[in-house]
């Protein structure tokens, strides 16, 4: 009774915190079925709700937004043989910036899906369940009964501990008596051992005195031999010093001759390297809030060879080279101060406070960092190579407003203009996002079909493109880096019109699982689709482009049909036949030239072409026909 009162007080205190609080859960059955009631503290601020069934785990998960559970989070056992609810697990989870209270029910065979009917009676939220009748229960009463059992078990455990303590005290007294007896025996044995030890020490002292005399004689003999050895080494050192002096003089003479030759080459106009030995190029680029330093060595640089920066701001590249060299000072960079060879390899000294991002691309080391001191419109670029140091300054003075013709003259004096001054170009960076276009594909840990499969990706999944490794693309998915077959993915601008429409539909379907009021994924991608007129050509030419004026040679895709795709080979190929004469066929692969264009992409079901006519570029696709003769 007292436990029930305490439980009710806890429930009342919990209810006072928020109106959206589930104070109890109850299963009640009637002639027309059973109902799982979630009793809220009141009718105000009732939350949003969803249910999701996991057939493999036999669980039904219920979600309530911004809600609390009066009995607290944790696991609750109900009835292991129940046809409905066997146990409950209550926990919280944040989903799309909204806090959800989730109740995961381990269910019996009477619950087999998440399409269960729901109802609301005053402040009771009811999940109606169909099936056989079953004895009802109330979670607070089950909780109180289990607490009573736990208290009883605790009392029994305490009684058992007292009995064990009493037995332990008795055993300790017996052990103490035995220890006192053993101490007397040990004392007697120790006295006997001390007498024997005294006798042994006396014998050892006598032997040590004898050995000391022998050691003294041996030390005198060794001192004479060491004196003789040192005299011989001194004589050899003097001889070697004479040889070294002679060699140093010869080396000095050789260096003087080389310097003389170098001076002569410079005077006569010979080429002298502007770089340190072992380096091919150093480049600095500054502008638009970014500074980049690029270094290319004669040996290819791997990221595993790069270490640092150290506490003194030194980056070390473990390459073979001279242990000592002159220091190349980089005066025009706010990122790198100097470069030189050291005992551990190439040493790159950063400017004070510089903290660049490091990457390796095609065997070159690249350092990149934000740049704020260069507040001008344009770029400053210089590069050092063995044949000299070159600089370029594409900076537009703030007080000068030049025409396009003047800009071209300054950019490359005497060059031929290739575009008119009336043309305008807008450049902006874009994320190279890959989209899975296969129905399913594996996400591997390494670029091999025998590598471990991390997970399976499906059509519409987004990946970040990192690199191309043979038949595989290195990608990032959900903060994990792995590899996918490059034929199973495409960039957005390589998608056919059919794939774009399919992608829109997939994005929309994935967005339906969100709570009310949130935008589905598909709507977040509208910016990718806007301002573009996309239609399926179904193997026919664009009706809005004139036919006359075609001068390039190649397959006319307006006169052929797609009949097959060879997908399992290392290079995917498509088979085309002429519409009027099917006996004439063509085999094409990605990159092949066609009339006024080329083959852009081949997937398992489509071929995407890039057509350029009259200065206008357009894309359209051919799809494999289905069993009824239409396009898939």
Secondary structure, 3 states (H helix, E strand, C coil): CHHHHHHHHHHHHHHCCCCCEEEEEEEEEECCEEEEEEEECCCCCCCCEEEEEECCCCEEEEEEECCEECCCCEEEECCCCCCCEEEEEEEEEEECCEEEEEEEEEECCCCCCCCCCEEEECCEEEEEECCCCCCCEEHHHHHHHHHHHHHHHHHHHHHHHHHHHHHHHHHHHHHHHHHHHHHHHHHHHHHHHHHHHHHHHHHHHHHHHHHHHHHHHHHHHHHHHHHHHHHHHHHHHHHHHHHHHHHHHHHHHHHHHHHHHHHHHHHCCCCCCCCCCCEEEEEEEEECCEEEEEEEECCCCCHHHEECCCCCCEEEECCCCCCCCCCEECCCCCCEEEEEEECCEEEEEECCCCCCEEEEECCEEEEEEECCCCCCEEEEEEEEECCEEEEEEEEECCCCCCCHHHHHHHHCCCCCCCCCCCCCCCCCCCCCEEEECCCEEEEECCCCCCCCEEEEEECCCEEEEEEEECCEEEEEECCEEEEEEHHHEEEHHHCCHHHHHHHHHHHHHHHCCCCCCCCCHHHHCHHHHCCCCCCCCCCCCCCCCCCCCCCCCCCCHHHEEEEEEECCCCCCEEEEEECCCCCCEEEEECCCEECCEEEEEECCCEEEEEEEECCEEEEEEEECECCCCCEC
